[in-house]
Amino acid sequence: MSLGNNLKALREERKLTQDQIAEALGVSFQAVSSWERDEYKPDTDNLIRLAACLDVSVSAIVEEKPNTFKTKEAIYNWEHMKTYVKTTARNFKLNNTLKAVDYAVDAHKGQKRKRSVVPYIYHPLNLACHALSMDIIDDAIIAACMLHDVIEDCGKSLQELPVDEETKELVRLLTHEKTSGENRDEIMDAYYGAIVENPKAALIKCMDRCNNLTTMSWGLSRDRIYRMIRETEQYYPMLIKAIKATTEYNNASWLLRYQIESMLDIYKRLM
């Protein structure tokens, strides 16, 4: 694909008009149109501004792309995952999980993953299936996987969750208050410091980060991706260490470390 085709595709993905791009850059819409038709090329300053406006690298605009790949936002059907988790919960008598699945589906109803048409419930179900795939059959862990975002994102309170006190405590640990530029470091230090004291919470948080890393390429801005990488490198080694120190989660710690570090390395190379 040419520069013009790249520019047009990136603009349309973000549902921006040529007029909006032109206004953001301080040029005419005719200039943007000429760039997309490959009649003229933007100068260096405008390329940098375009990259910032579209939240991509300059190379994403200028590089020819003779080979493109079809991508997909979801690998599994969320309703199939829900059936799998509930069936497993019935077989192993995971009563908290049975209640948590239906509660989470209802709480997240209508919500989507960022910049996506994927239902948000896909995310907590992914965590639950991730745990089960590592042979972690623990009612509190699976239930907390399902409920870990309902307080932050759905306006629910800890007291109203239909689960036992252990599960509520895990959800509490996995919920953090809103942050700003001034207090973010302080809040995140306290947040991860509390999680590391509970191996089950550390396990869930690492699975949560694995899933978020897999989707951040289309769900987050470049600045947020950089912040996610830095935060992961800062806090997750101590979570992995806490998981590894718990004998029954030793195998899970190896797999989670491999998944997290592999994805970080891929993102660093591509960015």
N, C-alpha and C positions, 0 to 999 in steps of 0.2 A: 504493500500500500504506500502511496505517495504521502508527502507532508500534508497536502490538501485533504486527502481522504482520511488520514489520521485525525486531523483537526476536526473535520466534520463529524466523524464517528464519535470522538470524545465529547464534542459539544452536544450532540444529540443524546448520548448516553446520560448526560446531566440535565437534559431537557432545557437547554439554554438556546436562545435565539441569537442570530448574528448581531442584532441590535444590542442585546445584553452584553455580548462579548465586546463589541465596539465601545460601549459606554464604559465598561470596566477598564479598558485599555486606553481610552481617550483618543480613539481613532474613528473613522467613519465605518458604517456597516458595509460600504462598497469595498473598503480595504479588506475586511474580513472575508467578504464574498470572493474577492480576487485571490486571496490566499487559499481558500477551499477549492477553487477551480484550478489551482496551480499556475495561475497567470503571473503572479508575483510571490515572492517569499518574504515573510516578516523579517525585519532586522533583528540583531541580537537582543536588544532591549525589549522588543515586543515579544520575542520568543520566551524570554524569562518571565515577562508579565503573563503571557498565555499559560505557561506551565503553572504559575501560581494560581491563576484564575480557574484553571481546570483541575488543579490539585494533582498534577502528575509531574514526572521528570521531563526535562527538555527532550531527552532521547525518545520518550514515548511519542512525542510529536514529530520529530524529524527523521527517525529511523524508518527505513523501508521494511515492510513486514510481508515478505513473499509467502510465508507460511503462517497461517492462523489456526488456532485450535478452538473447538467448540467446548465451552465450559458449562458446568452445572453448579447451581448453588446448593442443592441438597442431594445427598447420595441415597438416603433411605426415605421411604414414605413415613411421615410421622404417625399416621394412624396404625400402620403395621408395628412400629416401635411401641406404641401405646399398648397394643394387644400383647406383644411379647413381654413387656414389663409387667402387665397385670396378670398374665398367665403364670409367669415365674413367681410373682408375689403370692398367688393362690397356692401354687404347688409347695412353696416353702413357708406358707402361713405368715407372710410379711404384712401384718395388718396395717401398720402405719403407711406402708407404700401403697396399698390398695386405696386408702383414703387420700393420700397425697396426689396420686396420679389424677384422679377426677377433679380434685380441688385445683390443681395447677392448670389443667386444661381449661377449666371455667375461668380462672383468674386471668390467664393470658389470652383469653378469647379476643380476637380482632387485632392483636398485636403482631407486628412483623419484625423480622430481623432488620438491622439498619441497611438502608439502600437495597432492599430486597423484597420479594413477594413471598418469601418463605415464612410460614407461621412461626411466631416466637417459640411456641411450645416445642418445636423441633430441638431447640437448644437444651432445655432440662432433660428431655427424653434421651438426647444424645449422651448426656452425662450418666444417666441411669444405665443405659445400654453399655457404655464404656466400662462402668464398674462391674456389671454382670459378666462382661466378656473377659474380665480379669479374675473371674471366679470369686468376686467379693459379694457374698450373699449376706448382707447385713441390713436389717430393716431400717435402722436409723440412717445409715449412709444413703441407701437408695431413696428413701423418702426425702431426705434433705437435698439430694440432687434435684428432685422434682420441685422443691419449694424454695431453692436458694435465692431466687430473684423476686418472689412475690411481694416482699415487703418494700424493696427498693422501687420496683417497677409497677406494682399493681395497687398500691395504697392499702395493703392488708396489714394487720397488726399481728405481733407474735402471739398474743393471747388467743386469737381466734383460729389459729391453725389447728386442724383436726388430728393432731399427732401427740405423741408422748413428750415428756420433758427433755429427754436426751435429744430427740430430733429438733425440738424447738431451740435448744442450746446451740446445735450445729448451725441452724438457720441464723440465729442471732450473731454468731461469730462470723458468718459469711456475708453479713449485711453491713455496709459502711455508710456513714453519713455523707452528704454532698460535700464536695471540696471546692476550693477556689485556689487561685494561684498562690495566695499568701499562706494558706494553711494546709495545702495538699501534702507536703512532706511529713508534717507532724501527724496528720490523720492516717496516712498510709503506714507510717512506722508503727503506730499503735495498732492498726488493723492487722497487719501481718504478724506483729509481735504476739497478738492474742491467738491467732490461728495456729502459729507454730507450736503452741503449748498443747494442742489437741490433734493427735495424728489423724483422726477421722476427718476433721475439718481441713487439715492440710491436704489430705488425699482428694477431697472433693474440689478444693481450690485449684489443685494442679490439673485435674480433669477439666475444670472450667476454663483454665488458661489454655490447655491444649485445643479445646473446641474454639475458643475465641481467636487463637492464632491462625487456625485453618480458615477462618472467615474474614480476617481483618483486611485482606487485600482488596476486597470489594465493599467492606462495611465501614472502613475508617479512612480518614484523611491521611496524607503523608506525615503530617505533624503528629497525629495520634499514633500512627504506626511506629514512628521513632520513639515516642514516649512509652508505648507498649513494650518495645524491645528493651529499652533502658530499665523499665520497672521489672520486667521478667528477670533480667540479669541480676538485678539488685536483690530481689526478695525470694525468688524461687529456689535457689540452691539450699537455703535453710529449710524450706518446706520439704524438699526431697530428702534432706538429711533426717528430718523428723519422721518421715514415712519409712525410710530405710531402717531406722532404729526400732521399728515395730515389726517383730518377726513375721507376723502373718501378712504384712504388706511388702515384704522384701522384694518379691518378684515385680509387684506393681511399681515400686520405686525405680527399678531399672528401666522398665518400659516407659514410664512417664518422663524420666530424665532424657531418654533417647528421643522421644517424640518432641519434647520442648526444645532441646538443643538443636535437633535437626532442622526444625522449622525456623528457629532463629537464624541459623547459618544460611538457609536458603533465602530468607528475606534480606539479609545483609548483602548477599552476593547480587541479588536482583536489583537492590536499591542503589 
